[in-house]
Amino acid sequence: MFSIGKKKTMPAPTPDPLGSSLCTECGICCAGAIFGHAVMREGDDVEGLAEAGMAVYRNDEGQPEYLLPCPKLDGACCTIYDIRPTVCHKFQCQLLVSVKGEHVPMETALEKVADGKEQIARIMAMLLEHGEDNESWPLITRYLLLMEKHEGDSDKPEYQERFAPLIEAVNAWQAFRTLWFWDDDNEIIEDYD
């Protein structure tokens, strides 16, 4: 389900208004469907972000981070845009890089965003149907917790009947996510200024 391998470097794109247009239609990176958390950087207003309602905590290395989905995402827009963390400001998904590099037309990119959102909504609906209703957790965490609860039943025929559509949907999303939004083998490049 997750890819592990050699890191590849994506080219650093130049700023482009197309990026803003795509991002405000998307928001998938903030929705907890690509990543489960985001690490804050030196200079981020950790206290201000916590006061604004971000669930900030310290990871094992002592760095401040927060869980995704971001509670400050409204549709596809950030409600704390002016104080958003550096990682939010700097991150660019594969689709955005491809649009900025003129490898993918904006129309195609918007179709991929719509398709991605449909897949995510379908998975979320299935998770709810199976009783996994903690919408403050990332999509993959919710899925893994649900599957762990039913791990002892995995050899029963009713398990396959009950969970096969969800497993298929999550695997399809992971493949789609890797192709269009984020491949776990990529490095995050933050030198776009």
Contacts in CASP RR format, 6 or more apart in sequence:
PFRMAT RR
TARGET T0000
AUTHOR 0000-0000-0000
METHOD contacts of the structure
MODEL  1
MFSIGKKKTMPAPTPDPLGSSLCTECGICCAGAIFGHAVMREGDDVEGLA
EAGMAVYRNDEGQPEYLLPCPKLDGACCTIYDIRPTVCHKFQCQLLVSVK
GEHVPMETALEKVADGKEQIARIMAMLLEHGEDNESWPLITRYLLLMEKH
EGDSDKPEYQERFAPLIEAVNAWQAFRTLWFWDDDNEIIEDYD
1 170 0 8 1.000
1 171 0 8 1.000
1 174 0 8 1.000
2 174 0 8 1.000
2 184 0 8 1.000
3 178 0 8 1.000
3 183 0 8 1.000
3 184 0 8 1.000
3 185 0 8 1.000
4 184 0 8 1.000
4 185 0 8 1.000
5 185 0 8 1.000
6 185 0 8 1.000
7 185 0 8 1.000
7 186 0 8 1.000
7 187 0 8 1.000
8 183 0 8 1.000
8 185 0 8 1.000
8 186 0 8 1.000
8 187 0 8 1.000
9 186 0 8 1.000
9 187 0 8 1.000
9 189 0 8 1.000
10 94 0 8 1.000
10 97 0 8 1.000
10 186 0 8 1.000
10 187 0 8 1.000
10 189 0 8 1.000
11 97 0 8 1.000
11 101 0 8 1.000
12 189 0 8 1.000
12 191 0 8 1.000
12 192 0 8 1.000
13 92 0 8 1.000
13 96 0 8 1.000
13 97 0 8 1.000
13 100 0 8 1.000
13 101 0 8 1.000
13 192 0 8 1.000
14 100 0 8 1.000
14 192 0 8 1.000
15 192 0 8 1.000
16 99 0 8 1.000
16 100 0 8 1.000
18 99 0 8 1.000
18 100 0 8 1.000
18 106 0 8 1.000
19 96 0 8 1.000
19 99 0 8 1.000
19 100 0 8 1.000
21 106 0 8 1.000
22 95 0 8 1.000
22 96 0 8 1.000
22 99 0 8 1.000
22 106 0 8 1.000
22 109 0 8 1.000
22 110 0 8 1.000
22 113 0 8 1.000
23 76 0 8 1.000
23 96 0 8 1.000
24 76 0 8 1.000
24 77 0 8 1.000
25 76 0 8 1.000
25 110 0 8 1.000
25 113 0 8 1.000
26 76 0 8 1.000
26 95 0 8 1.000
26 113 0 8 1.000
26 117 0 8 1.000
27 73 0 8 1.000
27 75 0 8 1.000
27 76 0 8 1.000
27 77 0 8 1.000
28 34 0 8 1.000
28 93 0 8 1.000
28 113 0 8 1.000
28 116 0 8 1.000
28 117 0 8 1.000
28 120 0 8 1.000
28 181 0 8 1.000
29 35 0 8 1.000
29 91 0 8 1.000
29 93 0 8 1.000
29 181 0 8 1.000
29 182 0 8 1.000
30 68 0 8 1.000
30 69 0 8 1.000
30 70 0 8 1.000
30 73 0 8 1.000
30 78 0 8 1.000
30 88 0 8 1.000
31 68 0 8 1.000
31 69 0 8 1.000
31 70 0 8 1.000
31 73 0 8 1.000
31 120 0 8 1.000
31 139 0 8 1.000
32 68 0 8 1.000
32 69 0 8 1.000
32 70 0 8 1.000
32 138 0 8 1.000
32 139 0 8 1.000
33 69 0 8 1.000
33 120 0 8 1.000
33 138 0 8 1.000
33 139 0 8 1.000
33 173 0 8 1.000
33 177 0 8 1.000
34 93 0 8 1.000
34 177 0 8 1.000
34 181 0 8 1.000
34 182 0 8 1.000
35 68 0 8 1.000
35 138 0 8 1.000
35 182 0 8 1.000
36 67 0 8 1.000
36 68 0 8 1.000
36 138 0 8 1.000
36 140 0 8 1.000
36 141 0 8 1.000
37 59 0 8 1.000
37 65 0 8 1.000
37 66 0 8 1.000
37 67 0 8 1.000
37 68 0 8 1.000
37 138 0 8 1.000
38 65 0 8 1.000
38 66 0 8 1.000
38 68 0 8 1.000
38 70 0 8 1.000
38 85 0 8 1.000
38 87 0 8 1.000
38 88 0 8 1.000
39 59 0 8 1.000
39 63 0 8 1.000
39 64 0 8 1.000
39 65 0 8 1.000
39 87 0 8 1.000
40 46 0 8 1.000
40 49 0 8 1.000
40 56 0 8 1.000
40 63 0 8 1.000
40 64 0 8 1.000
40 65 0 8 1.000
40 66 0 8 1.000
40 85 0 8 1.000
40 86 0 8 1.000
40 87 0 8 1.000
41 85 0 8 1.000
41 86 0 8 1.000
41 87 0 8 1.000
43 86 0 8 1.000
44 64 0 8 1.000
44 85 0 8 1.000
44 86 0 8 1.000
45 83 0 8 1.000
46 56 0 8 1.000
46 64 0 8 1.000
48 83 0 8 1.000
49 56 0 8 1.000
49 66 0 8 1.000
49 80 0 8 1.000
49 83 0 8 1.000
49 85 0 8 1.000
50 56 0 8 1.000
52 72 0 8 1.000
52 80 0 8 1.000
52 83 0 8 1.000
53 71 0 8 1.000
53 72 0 8 1.000
54 66 0 8 1.000
54 70 0 8 1.000
54 71 0 8 1.000
54 72 0 8 1.000
54 80 0 8 1.000
55 66 0 8 1.000
55 67 0 8 1.000
55 71 0 8 1.000
55 136 0 8 1.000
56 64 0 8 1.000
56 65 0 8 1.000
56 66 0 8 1.000
57 64 0 8 1.000
57 65 0 8 1.000
57 66 0 8 1.000
58 64 0 8 1.000
58 65 0 8 1.000
59 65 0 8 1.000
66 85 0 8 1.000
67 136 0 8 1.000
67 137 0 8 1.000
67 138 0 8 1.000
68 138 0 8 1.000
69 135 0 8 1.000
69 136 0 8 1.000
69 138 0 8 1.000
70 78 0 8 1.000
70 88 0 8 1.000
71 136 0 8 1.000
72 78 0 8 1.000
72 79 0 8 1.000
72 80 0 8 1.000
72 84 0 8 1.000
73 79 0 8 1.000
78 84 0 8 1.000
78 88 0 8 1.000
86 190 0 8 1.000
87 188 0 8 1.000
87 190 0 8 1.000
90 188 0 8 1.000
90 190 0 8 1.000
90 192 0 8 1.000
91 188 0 8 1.000
91 190 0 8 1.000
92 100 0 8 1.000
92 189 0 8 1.000
92 192 0 8 1.000
93 180 0 8 1.000
93 181 0 8 1.000
93 182 0 8 1.000
94 180 0 8 1.000
94 181 0 8 1.000
94 182 0 8 1.000
94 183 0 8 1.000
94 186 0 8 1.000
95 104 0 8 1.000
95 109 0 8 1.000
95 112 0 8 1.000
95 113 0 8 1.000
95 180 0 8 1.000
95 181 0 8 1.000
96 109 0 8 1.000
98 104 0 8 1.000
98 109 0 8 1.000
99 105 0 8 1.000
99 106 0 8 1.000
99 109 0 8 1.000
104 112 0 8 1.000
112 180 0 8 1.000
115 176 0 8 1.000
116 173 0 8 1.000
116 176 0 8 1.000
116 180 0 8 1.000
119 169 0 8 1.000
119 172 0 8 1.000
119 173 0 8 1.000
119 176 0 8 1.000
120 139 0 8 1.000
120 173 0 8 1.000
122 169 0 8 1.000
123 139 0 8 1.000
123 143 0 8 1.000
123 166 0 8 1.000
123 169 0 8 1.000
123 170 0 8 1.000
123 173 0 8 1.000
124 135 0 8 1.000
124 139 0 8 1.000
126 165 0 8 1.000
126 166 0 8 1.000
126 169 0 8 1.000
127 133 0 8 1.000
127 139 0 8 1.000
127 142 0 8 1.000
127 143 0 8 1.000
127 146 0 8 1.000
127 166 0 8 1.000
130 146 0 8 1.000
130 162 0 8 1.000
130 163 0 8 1.000
130 166 0 8 1.000
131 146 0 8 1.000
132 142 0 8 1.000
132 143 0 8 1.000
132 145 0 8 1.000
132 146 0 8 1.000
134 142 0 8 1.000
134 145 0 8 1.000
137 145 0 8 1.000
139 173 0 8 1.000
140 170 0 8 1.000
143 166 0 8 1.000
143 170 0 8 1.000
146 166 0 8 1.000
147 163 0 8 1.000
147 167 0 8 1.000
150 159 0 8 1.000
150 163 0 8 1.000
153 159 0 8 1.000
178 184 0 8 1.000
END
